[in-house]
Amino acid sequence: MLLTLTTTHRPATDLGYLLHKNPSRLHRIEVAFGEAFVVYPEANEERCTAALIVDVDTVGLVRKRDGMTLEQYVNDRPYAASSFLSVAMVKAFGTALAGRSKDRPELVNVPLPLELRLTGVPCRGGEVILRQLFEPLGYEVEARQLPLDPQFPQWGGSRYFDVTLRATKTVHDALSHIYVLVPVLDSAKHYWVGDDEVEKLLRHGEGWLAAHPHRSAIARRYLKNKKQLVREAVERLTLQDEEEEDEKQEQKTEEEAVIEKKVGLNEQRMQRVHETLKQHKAESVVDLGCGEGRLLRDLMKDRSFSRLAGMDVSTRALEIAREKLHVDNLPSRIAERLKLMQGSLTYRDKRLNEYDAATAVEVIEHLDEPRLAAFERVILGETRPRLLIVTTPNVEYNVRFESLPSGKMRHRDHRFEWTRAEFRAWAERIASTYGYTFEWQPVGPVDEEVGPPTQMGVFVRGAR
């Protein structure tokens, strides 16, 4: 089996420091099921490729087992990317997987342009599953299905794929993704799955698995459907995700409010969103990432909205919203119009289908690339509200905030802040993909040079 890792980072040979393997040498590693080799087919300033080759000793494996069957001799284990590859990666690239580099520690957290190639990936579910696993992590996926038998093309394709993944990632993250997801794609872990496998999954999935839209399926496959282990893993991933969101929520409102206070921007945002909902005759509205319920407070005063809901992943934010909206003291006829619910914007949720309009006010900039892609797919691709309103900062306006240091974003948890052109490009792309029309609108005072402080996108569902 073969895994190659290529970068065009300059100098590309920095890859050797990150993998802790000298490009000028052949590296041989003994593993319990055979041997592995790390070689560099190319290594220069412009381009460097490291290849991990795993040679499985099938005869040796059979001798270690009790009883003999034909399947033990005739199988795909020497060739298919499987859990054998993951074990070999730990042996060969253990330092990189641990996020360390002795000689160049400053490189560990630097995203590099990477291309990873895997040969003979067994994939239950085909190319769709491949894309569902890797695309939310920000990879461009190229998959070539291998024929069942090249001599008989009429037999069709096999369950094996040659896969190429391209993205700008840290080497540590890329290897962690491969380590976890290759056994998920395969159906046969070669070793016993016990309690320690949960720890391995959480350790190598740290920083990305909790936010993955298919984390439950990943845990289920990785742990070979052992219900108790899967339940434990999913519960710990959910708790991890909620704790991170709670911490972010406590900082979000305070920091952004201080920076934007002078222009009263939050009030103007809420007013424009309210007006736009009215303009499009929305009757039921769900506020995605509702936080402490600021928008809901305004909408509750308007009787034209028959049903309102706020969804947030942070349980703490929902508690605050409940207090500020005085939910427990509302008259029953008003309380019946409002629902607060805990949930993620990146997972399909049938409860969202009950509302004809959705809002995401200052939300998308808090989503990293995988979560943003999941948000697009879940909200516009699956939930498909008639109307979606999105607001986000206009980064060009940041120079007008005296309290904001040059080059800094408005909040430390913002994963990006877009220019007007960048927001339009994103919005037009997803509108076209999912059958919506898009209109860009300014929010706040419009500066002739840098535009408004906030930009708003209005998506209206059309025919598909």
C-alpha positions as CSV (number, residue, x, y, z in Angstrom):
1,M,0.0,0.0,0.0
2,L,1.2,3.5,-0.8
3,L,0.7,7.0,0.6
4,T,2.5,10.0,-0.9
5,L,2.6,13.5,0.6
6,T,3.7,16.4,-1.7
7,T,4.2,20.1,-1.1
8,T,5.3,23.1,-3.1
9,H,6.0,25.2,-0.1
10,R,9.3,27.1,-0.5
11,P,11.7,25.5,0.4
12,A,9.8,22.3,-0.2
13,T,12.4,20.2,1.5
14,D,11.1,21.6,4.8
15,L,8.8,18.6,4.6
16,G,11.7,16.5,5.8
17,Y,12.0,18.4,9.0
18,L,8.2,18.0,9.7
19,L,8.2,14.3,9.0
20,H,11.5,13.8,10.9
21,K,12.8,11.9,7.9
22,N,15.9,13.0,5.9
23,P,15.0,13.3,2.2
24,S,18.5,12.0,1.2
25,R,18.0,8.6,2.8
26,L,15.9,5.5,2.5
27,H,14.2,4.8,5.8
28,R,13.1,1.3,6.8
29,I,10.7,0.7,9.6
30,E,9.8,-2.6,11.1
31,V,6.1,-3.2,11.9
32,A,4.4,-6.2,13.5
33,F,2.8,-7.2,10.2
34,G,5.8,-6.7,7.9
35,E,7.9,-3.6,7.1
36,A,7.5,-0.1,5.9
37,F,9.7,2.3,3.9
38,V,9.8,6.1,3.6
39,V,11.5,7.4,0.5
40,Y,11.5,10.7,-1.3
41,P,11.0,10.3,-5.1
42,E,11.6,14.1,-5.5
43,A,13.2,16.6,-3.1
44,N,14.2,20.1,-4.3
45,E,13.4,23.7,-3.4
46,E,10.3,23.8,-5.5
47,R,8.7,20.4,-4.9
48,C,9.1,17.6,-2.4
49,T,7.3,14.3,-2.1
50,A,7.5,11.8,0.7
51,A,6.2,8.2,0.0
52,L,5.2,5.7,2.7
53,I,5.3,2.2,1.3
54,V,3.9,-0.6,3.5
55,D,4.8,-4.2,2.7
56,V,2.4,-6.6,4.5
57,D,3.8,-10.1,5.3
58,T,0.7,-12.1,4.6
59,V,2.3,-15.5,5.3
60,G,3.6,-14.2,8.6
61,L,0.1,-13.0,9.5
62,V,-1.5,-16.4,8.8
63,R,1.1,-18.2,10.9
64,K,0.2,-16.0,13.9
65,R,-3.4,-17.1,13.8
66,D,-5.2,-20.3,14.9
67,G,-6.7,-22.3,12.1
68,M,-6.3,-21.6,8.4
69,T,-8.9,-20.6,5.8
70,L,-8.5,-19.7,2.2
71,E,-9.5,-16.1,3.0
72,Q,-6.4,-15.8,5.2
73,Y,-4.3,-16.4,2.1
74,V,-6.4,-14.7,-0.6
75,N,-7.4,-11.2,0.5
76,D,-6.7,-7.5,-0.2
77,R,-4.7,-6.7,2.9
78,P,-1.3,-6.4,1.2
79,Y,-2.6,-3.8,-1.3
80,A,-5.6,-1.9,0.1
81,A,-5.2,1.2,2.2
82,S,-6.4,0.0,5.6
83,S,-5.7,0.1,9.4
84,F,-2.3,-1.4,8.5
85,L,-1.5,1.9,6.9
86,S,-2.6,3.9,10.0
87,V,-0.3,1.8,12.2
88,A,2.6,2.2,9.8
89,M,2.0,6.0,9.9
90,V,2.4,6.1,13.7
91,K,5.7,4.2,13.3
92,A,7.0,6.2,10.4
93,F,5.6,9.7,11.2
94,G,4.9,9.5,14.9
95,T,6.7,12.9,15.6
96,A,4.6,14.7,12.9
97,L,1.4,13.1,14.2
98,A,2.2,14.3,17.7
99,G,2.6,17.8,16.3
100,R,6.3,18.2,17.0
101,S,9.5,19.1,15.0
102,K,12.8,19.2,16.8
103,D,14.7,21.2,14.2
104,R,12.0,23.4,12.9
105,P,9.3,23.8,15.6
106,E,8.0,27.0,14.0
107,L,6.8,25.1,11.0
108,V,4.5,22.7,12.9
109,N,1.5,25.1,12.9
110,V,2.1,26.6,9.4
111,P,-0.4,25.5,6.7
112,L,1.4,24.2,3.6
113,P,0.0,23.5,0.1
114,L,-0.3,19.7,0.2
115,E,-1.3,17.0,-2.2
116,L,-1.9,13.5,-0.7
117,R,-2.3,10.4,-2.8
118,L,-3.6,7.1,-1.6
119,T,-3.7,4.0,-3.8
120,G,-6.3,1.2,-3.5
121,V,-8.6,2.8,-0.9
122,P,-11.5,0.4,-0.2
123,C,-14.6,2.5,0.2
124,R,-17.9,1.2,1.5
125,G,-20.4,3.6,0.0
126,G,-18.3,4.7,-3.0
127,E,-17.2,8.1,-4.0
128,V,-20.1,9.8,-2.2
129,I,-18.7,8.7,1.2
130,L,-15.2,9.8,0.2
131,R,-16.4,13.3,-0.4
132,Q,-18.6,13.4,2.7
133,L,-15.6,12.6,4.8
134,F,-12.9,14.8,3.2
135,E,-14.7,17.8,1.6
136,P,-16.0,19.2,5.0
137,L,-12.3,19.3,6.1
138,G,-11.5,21.6,3.1
139,Y,-10.0,19.1,0.7
140,E,-10.4,19.1,-3.1
141,V,-11.2,15.4,-3.7
142,E,-10.2,13.5,-6.9
143,A,-11.3,9.9,-6.9
144,R,-10.7,7.3,-9.7
145,Q,-12.6,4.1,-9.3
146,L,-10.5,1.0,-10.1
147,P,-12.0,-1.6,-12.5
148,L,-13.0,-5.0,-11.1
149,D,-10.8,-6.5,-13.7
150,P,-9.0,-4.5,-16.4
151,Q,-9.3,-7.5,-18.8
152,F,-13.1,-7.4,-18.5
153,P,-14.3,-3.8,-18.4
154,Q,-17.9,-5.0,-18.8
155,W,-17.7,-6.3,-15.2
156,G,-17.7,-2.6,-14.0
157,G,-15.9,-0.9,-11.2
158,S,-14.6,-2.3,-7.9
159,R,-15.0,-0.9,-4.4
160,Y,-11.4,0.5,-4.6
161,F,-10.3,4.0,-5.5
162,D,-7.1,5.8,-6.1
163,V,-7.6,9.1,-4.2
164,T,-5.9,12.5,-4.5
165,L,-6.6,15.1,-1.8
166,R,-5.5,18.7,-2.2
167,A,-5.6,21.5,0.5
168,T,-3.6,24.0,2.4
169,K,-3.1,22.3,5.8
170,T,-0.5,21.7,8.5
171,V,1.2,18.4,8.0
172,H,0.0,17.3,11.4
173,D,-3.6,17.9,10.5
174,A,-3.3,16.2,7.1
175,L,-1.8,13.1,8.7
176,S,-4.3,13.0,11.5
177,H,-7.2,13.1,8.9
178,I,-5.7,10.2,7.0
179,Y,-4.9,8.2,10.2
180,V,-8.6,8.4,11.3
181,L,-10.5,8.3,8.0
182,V,-8.7,5.5,6.2
183,P,-9.9,2.8,8.6
184,V,-13.3,4.4,8.5
185,L,-13.4,3.8,4.7
186,D,-12.3,0.2,5.1
187,S,-14.4,-2.5,6.7
188,A,-11.8,-4.6,8.5
189,K,-9.6,-3.3,11.3
190,H,-6.8,-5.9,11.8
191,Y,-6.6,-5.6,15.5
192,W,-9.0,-5.8,18.5
193,V,-11.1,-2.6,19.1
194,G,-11.2,-1.9,22.8
195,D,-11.5,1.1,25.1
196,D,-8.1,2.5,24.1
197,E,-9.4,3.0,20.6
198,V,-11.8,5.7,21.8
199,E,-8.8,7.5,23.2
200,K,-6.9,7.2,19.9
201,L,-9.9,8.5,18.0
202,L,-10.3,11.5,20.2
203,R,-6.5,12.2,20.3
204,H,-6.0,12.1,16.6
205,G,-9.4,13.8,16.0
206,E,-8.6,16.7,18.3
207,G,-9.4,20.1,16.7
208,W,-11.5,18.8,13.8
209,L,-13.6,15.7,14.6
210,A,-16.0,17.4,17.0
211,A,-17.0,19.9,14.3
212,H,-17.2,17.3,11.5
213,P,-20.8,17.0,10.2
214,H,-20.4,13.2,10.0
215,R,-18.7,12.7,13.3
216,S,-21.1,10.1,14.5
217,A,-20.7,8.0,11.4
218,I,-17.0,8.3,11.7
219,A,-17.0,7.2,15.3
220,R,-19.3,4.3,14.4
221,R,-17.1,3.0,11.6
222,Y,-13.8,3.6,13.4
223,L,-15.0,1.7,16.4
224,K,-16.5,-1.2,14.3
225,N,-20.1,-0.4,15.5
226,K,-19.4,-1.3,19.1
227,K,-22.3,0.6,20.6
228,Q,-20.9,1.3,24.0
229,L,-17.6,2.7,22.6
230,V,-19.4,4.7,19.9
231,R,-21.8,6.2,22.5
232,E,-18.9,7.2,24.7
233,A,-16.9,8.7,21.8
234,V,-19.9,10.7,20.5
235,E,-20.8,12.0,24.0
236,R,-17.3,13.2,24.6
237,L,-17.1,14.8,21.1
238,T,-20.4,16.6,21.7
239,L,-19.3,17.8,25.1
240,Q,-16.0,19.0,23.6
241,D,-17.8,21.0,20.9
242,E,-20.3,22.6,23.3
243,E,-17.6,23.6,25.8
244,E,-15.6,25.3,23.0
245,E,-18.8,27.1,21.8
246,D,-19.7,28.3,25.3
247,E,-16.3,29.8,25.8
248,K,-16.5,31.6,22.4
249,Q,-20.0,32.9,23.1
250,E,-19.0,34.6,26.4
251,Q,-16.3,36.6,24.6
252,K,-18.2,37.2,21.3
253,T,-20.8,39.8,22.4
254,E,-18.5,41.8,24.6
255,E,-15.6,42.2,22.2
256,E,-17.7,43.0,19.1
257,A,-19.9,45.4,21.0
258,V,-17.0,47.5,22.3
259,I,-15.5,47.9,18.8
260,E,-18.8,48.7,17.1
261,K,-20.4,50.8,19.9
262,K,-19.7,54.2,18.3
263,V,-21.9,53.5,15.2
264,G,-24.6,51.6,17.1
265,L,-24.1,48.9,14.6
266,N,-25.9,46.1,16.4
267,E,-29.1,48.0,16.6
268,Q,-28.9,48.9,12.9
269,R,-28.3,45.3,12.0
270,M,-31.3,44.0,13.9
271,Q,-33.5,46.7,12.4
272,R,-32.4,45.9,8.8
273,V,-33.0,42.2,9.3
274,H,-36.4,42.9,10.8
275,E,-37.3,45.1,7.9
276,T,-36.2,42.6,5.3
277,L,-38.2,39.8,6.9
278,K,-41.3,42.0,6.8
279,Q,-40.6,43.0,3.2
280,H,-40.5,39.4,2.1
281,K,-43.7,38.6,4.2
282,A,-42.0,36.0,6.3
283,E,-44.4,34.5,8.9
284,S,-42.2,32.0,10.7
285,V,-38.5,32.6,11.4
286,V,-35.6,30.7,13.0
287,D,-32.6,32.7,14.1
288,L,-29.5,30.5,13.5
289,G,-26.8,31.2,16.1
290,C,-29.3,33.2,18.1
291,G,-26.9,33.9,21.0
292,E,-28.6,35.8,23.7
293,G,-31.7,36.4,21.7
294,R,-31.3,40.0,20.6
295,L,-33.1,39.6,17.3
296,L,-35.8,37.5,18.8
297,R,-36.6,40.2,21.3
298,D,-37.4,42.6,18.5
299,L,-39.3,40.1,16.4
300,M,-41.5,39.0,19.3
301,K,-43.0,42.5,19.5
302,D,-44.2,42.1,15.9
303,R,-47.4,40.1,15.7
304,S,-47.0,39.4,12.0
305,F,-44.6,36.6,12.9
306,S,-46.7,33.7,13.9
307,R,-43.8,31.4,15.0
308,L,-40.2,32.3,16.1
309,A,-37.3,30.1,17.1
310,G,-33.7,30.6,18.2
311,M,-31.1,27.9,17.7
312,D,-27.6,27.9,19.2
313,V,-25.0,25.3,19.9
314,S,-24.1,27.0,23.2
315,T,-26.4,25.9,26.1
316,R,-25.1,28.9,28.1
317,A,-26.2,31.3,25.4
318,L,-29.6,29.8,25.4
319,E,-29.9,30.1,29.2
320,I,-29.1,33.8,28.9
321,A,-31.6,34.2,26.1
322,R,-34.2,32.5,28.1
323,E,-33.6,35.0,31.0
324,K,-33.4,38.1,28.8
325,L,-36.6,37.2,26.9
326,H,-38.4,36.4,30.2
327,V,-39.6,33.1,28.7
328,D,-40.8,31.7,32.0
329,N,-43.0,34.8,32.7
330,L,-44.5,35.3,29.2
331,P,-48.3,35.0,28.7
332,S,-49.1,31.6,27.2
333,R,-50.3,33.0,23.9
334,I,-46.9,34.8,23.4
335,A,-44.8,31.9,24.8
336,E,-46.4,29.5,22.3
337,R,-44.9,31.6,19.4
338,L,-41.3,31.1,20.7
339,K,-39.1,28.1,20.8
340,L,-35.4,28.0,21.9
341,M,-33.5,24.9,20.9
342,Q,-29.9,23.6,21.2
343,G,-28.4,22.4,18.0
344,S,-25.6,22.9,15.5
345,L,-25.9,24.8,12.3
346,T,-23.7,22.2,10.5
347,Y,-26.0,19.2,11.1
348,R,-29.2,18.4,9.4
349,D,-32.1,19.1,11.8
350,K,-35.7,18.4,11.0
351,R,-36.9,21.1,13.4
352,L,-35.6,23.7,11.0
353,N,-38.0,22.6,8.3
354,E,-40.9,24.2,10.3
355,Y,-39.8,27.8,9.4
356,D,-40.1,29.6,6.1
357,A,-37.3,32.1,6.8
358,A,-33.9,31.8,8.5
359,T,-31.4,34.4,9.7
360,A,-27.7,34.1,10.5
361,V,-26.7,37.4,12.0
362,E,-22.9,37.8,12.4
363,V,-22.5,34.0,12.4
364,I,-20.7,32.7,9.3
365,E,-17.4,34.5,10.2
366,H,-17.1,32.3,13.3
367,L,-17.2,29.1,11.1
368,D,-14.0,27.6,9.8
369,E,-13.8,26.2,6.3
370,P,-15.3,22.7,7.0
371,R,-18.1,24.1,9.1
372,L,-18.9,26.8,6.6
373,A,-19.2,24.2,3.8
374,A,-21.5,22.1,6.1
375,F,-23.6,25.2,6.9
376,E,-24.1,25.9,3.2
377,R,-25.1,22.3,2.5
378,V,-27.4,21.9,5.5
379,I,-29.2,25.2,5.3
380,L,-29.5,25.9,1.6
381,G,-29.1,22.3,0.3
382,E,-31.2,20.4,2.7
383,T,-33.4,22.6,4.9
384,R,-34.0,25.1,2.0
385,P,-35.9,27.9,3.7
386,R,-37.8,30.2,1.4
387,L,-35.7,33.1,2.7
388,L,-32.3,33.3,4.2
389,I,-30.7,36.5,5.5
390,V,-27.0,36.5,6.4
391,T,-25.0,39.4,7.8
392,T,-21.2,39.5,8.2
393,P,-18.5,42.2,8.8
394,N,-17.1,44.2,5.8
395,V,-13.3,43.9,6.6
396,E,-12.6,47.0,4.4
397,Y,-14.4,49.1,7.0
398,N,-12.1,48.0,9.9
399,V,-9.7,50.9,9.2
400,R,-12.5,53.3,10.5
401,F,-12.6,51.7,14.0
402,E,-10.1,53.7,16.1
403,S,-9.9,51.0,18.8
404,L,-9.1,48.2,16.3
405,P,-5.3,47.6,15.7
406,S,-4.3,47.6,12.1
407,G,-4.6,44.1,10.5
408,K,-6.7,42.7,13.4
409,M,-10.2,41.3,13.0
410,R,-13.2,42.5,15.1
411,H,-13.2,39.4,17.3
412,R,-10.6,36.8,18.1
413,D,-12.8,33.9,17.1
414,H,-13.5,35.2,13.6
415,R,-12.0,32.7,11.2
416,F,-12.3,35.3,8.4
417,E,-13.6,38.7,7.6
418,W,-14.5,39.3,3.9
419,T,-14.3,42.2,1.6
420,R,-17.5,43.2,-0.3
421,A,-16.2,41.4,-3.4
422,E,-15.3,38.2,-1.4
423,F,-18.7,38.1,0.2
424,R,-20.5,38.6,-3.1
425,A,-18.4,35.8,-4.7
426,W,-19.2,33.4,-1.9
427,A,-22.9,34.2,-1.9
428,E,-23.3,34.1,-5.7
429,R,-21.6,30.7,-5.8
430,I,-23.8,29.1,-3.2
431,A,-27.0,30.8,-4.5
432,S,-26.3,29.4,-8.0
433,T,-25.4,25.9,-6.5
434,Y,-28.6,25.6,-4.5
435,G,-31.2,27.4,-6.6
436,Y,-31.5,30.8,-4.9
437,T,-31.3,34.4,-6.0
438,F,-29.0,36.7,-4.1
439,E,-29.1,40.4,-3.3
440,W,-26.3,42.3,-1.5
441,Q,-27.3,45.1,0.8
442,P,-25.3,47.5,3.0
443,V,-25.9,47.9,6.8
444,G,-24.8,51.0,8.7
445,P,-23.2,54.2,7.4
446,V,-21.7,53.8,4.0
447,D,-18.2,55.2,3.6
448,E,-17.4,56.3,0.0
449,E,-14.0,54.6,0.1
450,V,-14.5,51.4,2.2
451,G,-18.3,50.9,2.1
452,P,-20.5,49.9,5.0
453,P,-19.4,48.3,8.3
454,T,-21.7,45.4,7.8
455,Q,-22.9,43.7,4.7
456,M,-26.0,41.7,4.3
457,G,-27.0,38.9,1.9
458,V,-30.6,38.1,1.1
459,F,-31.2,34.7,-0.5
460,V,-34.6,33.9,-2.0
461,R,-35.4,30.3,-3.0
462,G,-36.2,29.9,-6.7
463,A,-37.2,26.9,-8.8
464,R,-34.6,24.1,-9.1
